[in-house]
Structure formats: C-alpha cells, structure tokens
Amino acid sequence: MKKFIDKEVVTNINMNIKKGELIMKKKVSNGHPILFSIMLGIILTLLVTIASAISSILKFNSVETIIAQSGAFLVMAIIITVYMISNGRALSMFGFHRFEVSKTKEALYYIPLFVIALVIPSVGGINMKLSLIKVMCIIIFTFLVGYTEEVIFRGIIKEKLKLRGDAFYIIFSSIFFGVLHMANGLNGDIFGAILQALNAFLVGLILSELITVINNIIPLIAFHFMYDALAYITKDNAGNVNLGYLGSGILTVLLLSYAVYLFSILKKKNSKVTHRLQQ
C-alpha cells in the first residue's frame, strides 16, 4: 500500500511539473501582450518626438519637418515589417489578405470610410497653394503613417491580444490609439489635443471593429493613408473657428454612427457563434 501511494504521489508530482513546464512555455511564447503592445506605441511616439525635436532645434521648414517625421515612421515601418516576417510568421496572421472588390458585402463596408475621409477637405477646402514637392512629401509621409499605425494597432496588437477576445482588443486598441494621438497633439493647445484624441479614438474604434469584421488590413491602410493625406492638403482655417467646429461635429456624428452600426454587426456575429456552440 505504501509503495502504491509513493508511486501515485511521484506520478502526480511529475504530471504537475509537466503542466508547469507547459504553462511556462506558453507564457514565454505569448510574452506579455499588453506590455508588448504599449511598448510598440511608446517606441513610435519616441521616434516621432525625436524627429519633431530635431526639426525644432534645427529650425526646419514645413517640408523638412515632414521629411524628418517620415524618417521616424520609416524606421518604425522597417521594425514592424521585420517582426511580422521573422520566425516563419505569415503576413495573413496580421490581416494581410488579397483584396477582392468582387466581394460586394465586404466592399460596402468601405463606402462610409470614403465619406468620412472627405469630410474635412469638403468643409475646409483644398489648399491649392501647396507646392508639388510638399504634396509629394505629404503623400509619402501619410502612406508611411497609414501603413505603420495600421500594422501596429490593427495587425500586431490584434494578433497579440487574440486570446483576450475581440471586445478587449477593440476597447484597448481604440483607447491606446486615442491616448497616443493626444500625446502627439500636446503643443500647448489642450482643447485641440483633446479633440484630436477624441477623433483618433473614434477612428481607432471603427477601424478596430472593421478588422474584426472583415479581417483584411489592406483597405484600412488605404483609408488611413487617404484620410491623413486629405487632411494635410486641406486649407488651414485657423482663423475660422466655427468652420473647424462644423467639420469636427460632422465627423464625430459620422464616426459615432458607423461605430454603432459596426457594433451591431459584431453583436450579431457573436450571437451566431454562441448559438452554434450551444447546438
């Protein structure tokens, strides 16, 4: 009896050790997803802050400042691209799939994005005084911004937080996206920074919902690029506060409306999954 008990105890100990090893391996492989996500955002913010500081110290003009900030985003773009393709990872893990316009149902999701991107330039008007060099710099810069931020917030962070569920990912990434844009906008205008953070939160919310619904990051990169590029070539109407409020108000209503609609789509999707599991 004693020998039997001893063997049983030893067996249980060995099983617990193996379980512990599996748990440790899982923790090591998964890392700390939230800390990793925050680290990516902080690195990006630091790179942009350094570029802005250099531009200020060396008294760069607007074009030179855009080039300096493009360099910061290029460095981050290289870092995250290397991360995605290393260790045998597939780009599909991060939402890179072939974009098929033939899928009518998915294509319909992009129409509101197009409308949202046109709000600010439609209200403020296009700045026709921009030089060709500056326009080219804006195009390159905003493409790098769109690619980098979407890969981080809608690609890598989504993949990292997949075990925590869609709801956690959407809330976390949207808030984090808004907070980082508020930090980037702190230039003495607190109210303007808050508006920028709110706008960024809402944009981040609909894009996080969209990547969860369609699981394709390419259209989101295209929207982000177009949204930022059109905002940069819009007239500077700093003297007309009412015009700025009008544009922000329209944008907020559209973003909130679309966010609520996408929430209902996700709710139906989750209900169907739950119903299938219960059958």
Number of C-alpha atoms within 10 A of each C-alpha: 6 7 8 9 10 11 12 12 12 12 12 12 12 12 12 12 12 12 12 12 12 12 12 12 12 11 12 10 9 12 12 12 19 14 10 14 20 14 12 18 19 13 12 19 19 14 18 20 16 14 20 19 14 15 19 12 8 11 11 15 10 11 15 15 20 21 19 21 22 22 17 23 26 18 15 23 20 12 13 17 15 11 12 19 11 10 8 7 11 12 13 14 14 23 21 16 14 10 13 9 10 8 9 9 10 16 14 11 16 15 10 13 23 13 13 19 20 16 20 24 19 13 16 19 16 17 14 9 8 12 11 9 10 16 15 12 18 21 19 17 23 24 21 24 24 21 21 24 20 26 24 23 24 29 25 23 23 28 16 18 20 14 12 11 10 18 14 14 23 24 16 19 25 24 18 20 23 23 20 18 20 22 15 17 18 14 10 8 9 12 11 14 19 18 16 21 23 20 19 20 24 23 24 25 26 23 27 29 27 25 21 20 17 14 18 21 26 18 20 21 22 15 21 23 23 20 22 19 22 21 20 18 21 19 17 14 12 9 8 10 9 11 15 16 11 15 16 18 12 14 21 18 11 17 22 15 13 21 21 14 14 21 18 12 15 18 12 12 13 13 12 12 11 11 10 9 8 7 5
